[in-house]
Amino acid sequence: MSLYSESHLLFPLEALSDLRSERDRAWLEMVAAVEGSRSDSLESAAMVLLLARLCGCSTCNSDSYRAITGCASCAKQALRRFRGEDGDLLTLFEGAKTEISSACN
């Protein structure tokens, strides 16, 4: 097993279940809805975009501490550090859905 086997270019949806208990009920419901959707759905893509932005995935590299600890660990820390309410995360999620929808049309 490689040291970097838990790292990806963008946030992997497989790690989403590890984030269920990191926030309150609204977050849990949003995670459950995304997990219940297909992996190629708008909701799944929006969640990846939201978490990639929140975690700073675009600046992560194989030598960084974030990459070494893995995506789920990084996302847990980013969610704990997020100072907004769950409603703010829902707003960011809806914005990501809108952004992806408009880019695909």
Secondary structure, 3 states (H helix, E strand, C coil): CCCCCCCCCCCCHHHHHHHHHHCCHHHHHHHHHHHCCCCCCHHHHHHHHHHHHHHCHHHCCCCCHHHHHCHHHHHHHHHHHCCCCHHHHHHHHHHHHHHHHHHHC
